């Protein structure tokens, strides 16, 4: 295969160079006839009406329900992934296919019948199917409903900013606060920080989640640096510190109560809202 047949995907830091028919690191983007296309466009593995607190969003329409949709694939490889059965798989795990109009219509129906407030893109990494998120979110907004993203924030800042006018709230995983940790999970810390900053500057409601893994990202100095940086954007950004349990390829012991409480105390020196998850 000649070099000229390779097409580079520029959505995230991996920059996969794909021959025709190849699928990228995320398992969701492919070279189709010389153009990068989302393989998972409209392919859903999960669809549920969830409490909004499950995203988790603690300070955005608390007590409400939101239609939550997930696909497959992810551009990270977190060894501890709790949703690895869909995030680390391909199109073979698809349960149903819905066009943007069909998914938006379902959200409107549930708003009328169940009090649904909008649509959350969640469960796997939604931004690897950015085109589907964009097309569906546009219809959700036109219907007067809310759009929520639950994301690792790990795509390039330029495509990330194209979605900001369509989004009302985000929970972004700030998985750690060191380059070494992000190398371990296959991400890029600089992109995530820049995307968090731009979402806040755009006036979007932003909450952050850090899954605390013993010996990996639980150092007090690291939490001091993370909370201080978040506060430099706004001290009112909610931070969720979540307990880790052994999952997938990671057998490290679960996070002790004492660790979560100690990190919460550190974070509260800088931030007004620090919640404990899986508690």
N, C-alpha and C positions, 0 to 999 in steps of 0.2 A: 504494500500500500504506500503510495507516494506521499511525501510530506504535504503536498498541496491538497490532499484529500482530507486532511485532519482539520477539524473546526474546533476552536477553543470556546468553552463555556465560560463566561465572565461573571456569572451570578455570585460566586463566592470565591474564597481565598484558594481553593484547590485548583481552579483554572484548568479543569480537565480538558485535554485535547482528544477529541473523539473522531474516530473513523466512522463512515456511514454505518448505522445500525448499532454502534457502540452505546453503552449506557455509562453515565458518570459515577463517580464515587458515591453520590447520594442515592443511587438506584432509581432516580426519578427524572433524569434529563438525558436526552438522547440526540444524536445527530441523525436527523431525518431529511434526506435529500439535500444535505448541505446547510441545513438550518437547525439550530438548537431548539428543541421542543420539549415541553413537560410531558413525560410519559404518563404521569399520574393525573392529567387534567380530567376532572370529574370523577375520578376513581376514589371511592370512599371505603374505608375499612371500619369506620366507627361513626355512629350518629345517635345522639342522645340529647334529651332535655335535662340539663344539669343545673344545680344551684350555682350561682355565679361565684360563690365563695370557693368552689372546687377548682377554679382555674389556676391558681388562686387569685381572686381579687377581693380584698377585704373592705375597700373604701370606694367602691364603684357600684352603685345601685344595689346595696346589700339587701338580701332577702329575696332577690329576683331569680327568675329562671332564664336560662339562655340556651338556645339550640347550639349544640356543639358537634362539629364535624371534623373528622380526621381522615388522612389518606395513608400513604406508605412512604418509607424512605426517610433519610436524614443525612445532612452533610457533616455531622459529627459522628464519632464512634465511642461514645462514653461507655466504658467497660461495665458500668453499674446501671445501664439504662433499664428503667422500670417498664418501658413500653417496647422492648426490643422485638417482640413478636410482630410488630408492624413497622417500627422505625428502621429495623435492620433487615427488612424484606423488600421484595419487589412487587410487581403488579399482580402476582399470583394470589396475594392475600386480599384482593379487592372483593368487597361484599356486595356493593351496588354502585351504579354509575348515575350521576345526576348532573345535568347541565346547570350552569349558573342560574338560568331562569327557573328550573325545577327546584333547586335548593332554596332560592329566594322565595318562591311560592310557598314552600313548606314552612319557612320561617314566618311568613305572613299569616298562614293558616294557624300556626301554633300561637302566634301573638293574639289572634282573635279568640281562640278556644282555650288556651292554657296560660295566657299572660306572659308569653315569651317576649323578652325585650330585644332580641336581636340574634346575631350569629357569631359564634366563636370558632375560629380556626385553631385547632388544637390536636392533642394526642400524639401525632408525629410532628415533624418540623414542617409547618405549612408553607414557609417561604420558598422552599425548593419548587413549589408549584405556584410561583408568584403570579403567573398569568391567570390562573383559575381564581386565586384570592382576589386579584384586581377586578376581574370581570364580575364575580359574584358580589363583592363588597359594594361595587357601584350600584347594583340593583337593590341591595339591602338598604343603602343610604337613601335611594329614591323612594323606597317604601316607608321611610321615616323610622327605621329601626337602627339599632346600635351594632357596630362592628368591633369585635374584640380579636386580638391576636395573642396567642400563647406561643412564644418563639424563643429559640436560642439566640436570636439577634445576630446570627453569624453569616449574613450575606454582605456583599460589598455595600458601602454607604450610598453609592449613587442609585442603584436599583431600590434600595431600602426607602430612600426619600420619596420615590414615586408613589408609594402607598400611603404616605402620611396623611394626605387630604381625605382619605377614605376610612380612616381608623379613629375610633373613639377612645379605646383603651387597649393597653398591652400589659401582659405579664412577660417580662424578659428574664430568662435564666442568666444570671451572672454567676457562672459556675464556680469561679474561684477568682483570685486576684493576683495571679502570677502567670507569666508566660509559660513556665514549666507545666503548670496544671493544664493550661489550654493545649499545649503540645500533647499531653497525655490523652486528652479527649478528642483530639483532631480538629480543634477550633483555632480561632485567631482572636486574642483578647482585644487588640487595638480596634478591630472592626466592631466588636460588640460594644465597647465603650463609646465609640463614635456614634453608633446607632442609638444607644440609650440617650446620649446627649441631644441628638437631633430630634428624637421623639419628644423629649421634654421641652425643647425650644419651640416645637410645633404646637404646644399646648395640649398634647395628648395626655390622658391620665395614664401614668406609668407606675407599675409596681414591679419589684424585682424579687427573684427567688434564688437563694443559694442552698444547694443540698450539701450539708456538712458531712464530710467523710473523714473519719479519724486518720490522722497521719498524712493526709493528702492536702486538705485546704482548711484545717481547723486551728491554725496557729493564731495566737492573739495579735501578733504584729500584722499579719495579713488581714484580719478582720478590722483592725484599727485603720489600716490603709484603705480598705474597701469602703467602710462606713464614712470615713472622712471624704473620700472622693464623691460618693453619692451625695453627701451633704453639700458639697461645693456646687452641685446642680440644684438641689433643693433639699432642705432638712425634712420636708414633709413627704418625700417619696417613701412609701411603705416598703419595708424589706421583710421577706419571709425567710426565716432560717429553718430549713426542713431536715428532719432526721433521715439519715440514710439507713437502709437495710441491705444486706447482701443480695445481689441480683446478677443475673447473666454471667459475665466473666469476672466479677469482682466479689471476692469472699472475705474482704476485710470485715471485722466485727461491726455491729451497728453502733450508731452514735450514742454515747452515754448522755444521760440527763444533764450531768454536771457540765459537759462540754457545751451543750446548747445554751444552758443558762449563763455560763461565763461569757460566751460570745454575744448573747443578747445584751448583757450588761455593757459590754464594750461598745456595741453598735448604738445603744441608747445614749451614749455620751454625745452622739452626733445627730441622731435621727429621732423624730418624734414617734414613729410607728414601727415597731419591730415585733413581728409575730413569729411564733414557733409552730411549725407544721409537722405532721406525723407524730404528734406529741401525745 
